[in-house]
């Protein structure tokens, strides 16, 4: 028993000594020095040696498995700027108070300014003439040109062959549609104004009446070189005191007719060369004004006035009549 007791005492003392030594080392005493080899082969102690001046400082970052050295500062990626770029200035839109004006379409029709004075005889003002106002046996052959030109060539050949003067009234639309015919007519005979679009002027405002007259005059003069003043004919013969006054103010004298051949009605309406000639000769009188047309009927395409013209001239001459233009009434154009 004495030996076992001695051994227990010895073990207890040894354990006590080991605990004392362990407690002494955990109290902050110096740890044993370790050595490390640098890349140049020099040995340095980690117990207090300062780092080499040729190497970049190294820091450690915590990781899930411990610590690892961070790369040198010069090798770290450059962080992107966190500031937002300055927005570009925007051009303000125009306000409703300052809209941009759109270009307006220039009208194709032009107008002429009437002369300051007109030399129309006072005795002719306010009238729509139905005769030449003469006691002589003279007839004025007049032709309206508004829609077609189918009879123009035949009419011009007859007048030239028979040495008969005549007068023509042209619309602006006819001149635009058939400029060659308009020039051929104006190169031989006086031409008058028959408005631009052939409307009933009594249904239009005064400003529109003037526009129709001036627009036609501009086109006639531009294409033919001839001023249509002072001869004018109302479309459809539709007239009143107001429109006559407006026509006179534009330096025109309106001419109606003594007889309408009705050739414009065509064969489809029962007309013929014989009916055309008969109407003219039966109405024959001194200063007679005859109304005819240069175009063809729109559906039957007859040109009765052109076809009847040679016979008409012959029968009037046989009755002792001669022929004149409308200038016989008022003389040369003002």
Long-range contacts (C-beta under 8 A, 24 or more apart in sequence): 109-172, 109-196, 109-211, 109-215, 109-218, 110-215, 110-218, 111-210, 111-211, 111-214, 111-215, 111-218, 112-214, 112-217, 112-218, 112-221, 113-214, 114-214, 114-249, 114-250, 114-251, 115-251, 115-334, 118-230, 118-248, 118-249, 118-251, 118-334, 119-334, 120-230, 120-248, 120-251, 120-252, 120-253, 120-330, 120-334, 121-330, 124-253, 124-329, 124-330, 125-248, 126-241, 126-244, 126-245, 126-248, 127-244, 127-253, 127-254, 128-234, 128-239, 128-244, 128-254, 128-255, 128-256, 129-253, 129-254, 129-255, 129-256, 129-289, 129-329, 130-256, 130-257, 130-258, 130-289, 131-258, 131-285, 131-286, 131-287, 131-288, 131-289, 132-286, 132-287, 132-288, 132-289, 132-324, 132-326, 132-328, 132-329, 133-287, 133-329, 134-286, 134-287, 134-328, 134-329, 135-286, 135-287, 136-286, 136-287, 136-322, 137-286, 137-319, 137-320, 137-321, 137-322, 138-286, 138-287, 138-321, 138-322, 138-323, 138-324, 138-328, 139-284, 139-287, 139-288, 139-289, 139-290, 139-316, 139-321, 139-322, 139-323, 139-324, 140-166, 140-167, 140-287, 140-288, 140-289, 140-290, 140-323, 140-324, 140-325, 140-326, 140-328, 141-165, 141-166, 141-167, 141-290, 141-292, 141-309, 141-313, 141-323, 142-166, 142-167, 142-168, 142-169, 142-233, 142-255, 142-257, 142-289, 142-290, 142-291, 142-292, 142-326, 143-167, 143-168, 143-169, 143-292, 143-293, 143-294, 143-305, 144-168, 144-169, 144-194, 144-233, 144-291, 144-292, 144-293, 144-294, 145-169, 145-170, 145-171, 145-174, 145-178, 145-181, 145-182, 145-185, 145-194, 145-293, 145-294, 145-295, 146-170, 146-171, 146-173, 146-174, 146-194, 146-198, 146-235, 146-293, 146-295, 147-174, 147-295, 147-298, 148-294, 148-295, 148-296, 148-298, 149-174, 149-177, 149-178, 149-181, 149-294, 149-295, 150-294, 150-295, 150-296, 150-301, 150-303, 150-306, 151-293, 151-294, 151-295, 151-296, 151-303, 151-305, 151-306, 152-178, 152-181, 152-184, 152-185, 152-294, 154-303, 154-306, 154-307, 154-309, 155-294, 155-305, 155-306, 155-309, 156-184, 156-185, 156-188, 158-306, 158-309, 158-310, 158-313, 159-188, 159-189, 159-309, 160-188, 162-310, 162-313, 164-313, 164-323, 165-189, 165-323, 165-324, 165-325, 166-323, 166-325, 167-191, 167-192, 167-231, 167-325, 167-326, 167-327, 168-192, 168-294, 169-193, 169-194, 169-231, 169-232, 169-233, 170-194, 170-216, 170-220, 170-224, 170-228, 171-195, 171-196, 171-197, 171-198, 171-216, 171-235, 172-196, 172-197, 172-215, 172-216, 172-218, 172-219, 172-220, 173-197, 173-198, 175-216, 175-219, 175-220, 175-223, 175-224, 176-219, 176-223, 179-223, 181-294, 182-220, 182-223, 182-224, 183-223, 183-224, 185-224, 186-220, 186-224, 186-225, 186-226, 187-224, 189-325, 190-226, 190-231, 190-325, 190-326, 190-327, 190-333, 191-220, 191-224, 191-226, 191-228, 191-231, 192-228, 192-231, 192-232, 192-233, 192-252, 192-255, 192-326, 193-217, 193-220, 193-228, 193-229, 193-231, 193-232, 193-233, 193-252, 194-232, 194-233, 194-235, 195-235, 198-235, 198-236, 199-235, 200-235, 200-236, 200-238, 201-234, 201-235, 201-238, 201-239, 201-243, 201-246, 202-238, 202-239, 202-240, 202-242, 202-243, 203-238, 206-242, 206-246, 209-243, 209-246, 209-247, 210-246, 210-250, 213-246, 213-247, 213-250, 213-252, 214-250, 217-250, 227-333, 228-252, 229-333, 229-334, 230-330, 230-333, 230-334, 231-255, 231-326, 251-334, 253-329, 253-330, 255-289, 255-326, 255-329, 256-289, 257-289, 257-290, 257-291, 258-283, 258-285, 258-287, 258-288, 258-289, 258-290, 259-283, 259-288, 259-289, 259-290, 259-291, 260-291, 261-290, 261-291, 261-292, 261-304, 261-305, 261-308, 263-292, 263-293, 263-304, 263-305, 263-308, 264-293, 264-295, 264-297, 264-304, 264-305, 265-297, 266-296, 266-297, 266-299, 266-300, 266-302, 266-304, 267-297, 267-300, 267-302, 267-304, 268-297, 268-299, 268-300, 268-302, 271-302, 271-304, 272-304, 273-304, 273-307, 273-308, 273-311, 276-304, 276-305, 276-308, 276-312, 277-308, 277-311, 277-312, 277-315, 280-312, 280-315, 280-316, 281-312, 281-315, 281-316, 281-319, 284-316, 284-319, 284-321, 288-321, 289-326
